């Protein structure tokens, strides 16, 4: 498959009238994001905002996976546009989704965790299949994730954010809705129609007024400490050990041996 408009064949872009669909489609790696795929999501948001014929973006996945986050093996694809190694946080799509003037809807069809869950949470509306499952696994890999530290407490409160971040436990779609991680859960077979309905609903609202309301809502997230996060990813030992342990299918060294 050609890499197309988004710079990678791990993402499929389709147009349905005024709605753009981006499908995360990398089955050989269970939809794990490469840097080019993260950046491709960001490109899609920018494209929809710049195209007068497009009014909204819906992001979804394939089969039983929405997105599990970044590819911990560091694997890229031969058919991807190269991403400069010094881009840092600029490769990430999360703030572009949060600040998008055009509505962004997440249609979560299955496994959704790490960067995939951030895409879902920062979309204007997240519609999840009743088969979807969720997890915030970054601390299992030694990553002090700055986006979650800012976003999750704003959605669910500090006590629940501590629970989900520090335990890294899995939770299902109905618990995610009850906690306020996401807003809508529908039967799996109705997901596509429900995502389109959500987009149509948001598009009934006045765009300039909507932008101001979104700005005021987004102020609740506070600042995002990417400096600490990216320093740790480059220099700290824990993320390296977390990645090694994941690849070697063993507990990381910080887990007590008799646990």
Protein Blocks (a to p, Z undefined) as FASTA:
>chain_A
ZZbjnopakbccddehjbccdddddfknoopacfklmmmmmmmmmmmmmmmkbcbdcddd
ehjbfbecjafkopacfkbccddfklmmmlpmklmmmmpmbacddddfbdcehjlmmmmm
mpmbdcddfkbccddfklmnopacfklmmmmmmmnojklmmmmmmnopacdfklmmmnom
ambdcdfklmmmmmmmmmmmmmmpcfklmmmmmmmmmmmnopadfklmmmmmmmmmklmm
mmmmmmnopacfklcfkZZ
